[in-house]
Amino acid sequence: MKLSVSWRTSAAVAVAAATLLTSGSIAGAAPRAEALAAAPDIPVAGVKAHLTQFQSIATANGGNRAHGRPGYKASLDYVKAKLDAAGYTTTIQQFTSSGRTGYNLIADWPGGDANQVVMAGSHLDSVTSGPGINDNGSGSAAVLETALAVSRAGYHPTKHLRFAWWGAEELGLVGSRYYVNNLSSANRAKISGYLNFDMIGSPNPGYFVYDDDPAIEKTFKDYYAGLGVATEIETEGDGRSDHAPFKSAGVPVGGLFTGASRTKTAAQVTKWGGTAGQSFDRCYHSSCDTTSNINDTALDRNSDAVAYAVWELSE
């Protein structure tokens, strides 16, 4: 469900007002109200089109997009082609895990201060048991559509923008850890913040925000406050996704999550709707994690939140 223009405008005013009343920052740079006005609405139809492609890739390659399998490389090739056509400088980083070759995809948007890098990323691999459309096609598609929105808008932020799609997350954060470990200390210090998006379209969703960095956490909370949507601190996946290697290296991190195998409570249903006593994602790490396993409203809201944070934190 897309927000109407009037509703989105009201939300923008509310978040801008909240921003003006506080002084939250990322690496010392105060958020600007103008950034919200510039952040585009991310079309959920575009995000879902990427999910459809990931599903088709999995179906054609043994039912999954797992590390070291043809479906993963086909997914990476799909994302890379979109980014190359949009004007990004893309780099494929190769590594080995469990005897199989893995790949990270890094995409840099030209311009911006190379000494202040804002990164947004997601893992692109699935488990072997299914196509991984929520886990984590949802995050991968939202990050991709946000990157494409940067290109469509001709956005030229003060800071340098870098997007990433990680391999072998399901084997223990292998790809993201490889990336961080192979950065020089000087290049690590240039990363102002890393935003992680892993499972953002769960079918019985919650709205969870990472609390690892106060400034990034506030950015997401302000956005959702503007929509009138309550959030909770993310605890289920704490340290279990690709933000963890960045945090261990001293990089400020944050992100969003809609829940996995934990059970939604009655109190959470009061806030968010859905079904009490049922897991947030009943198809977590299962063959039924298909395009039918997505809540469109959660995917829409979170995709817009990805773009809001990228615009807000890169100014």
Buried (B, 14 or more C-beta within 10 A) or exposed (E): EBBEEEEBEBBBBBBBEBBEEEEBBBBEBEBBBEBBEBBBBBBBEBBBEBBEBBBBBBEEBEBBBBBBBBBBBBBBBBBBEBBEEBEBEBEEBEBEBEEBBBBBBBBBBEEBBEEBBBBBBBBBBBBBBBBBBBBBBBBBBBBBBBBBBBBEEEBEBEBBBBBBBBBBBBBEBBBBBBBBEEBEEEEBBBBBBBBBBBBBBBBBBBBBBBBBBEBBBBBBBBBBBBBEBBBBEBEBBBEEBBBBBBBEBEBBBBBBBBBBEBEBEEEBBEBBEBEEEEBBBBBBBBEBBBBEBBBBBBBBBBBBBBBBBBBBBBB
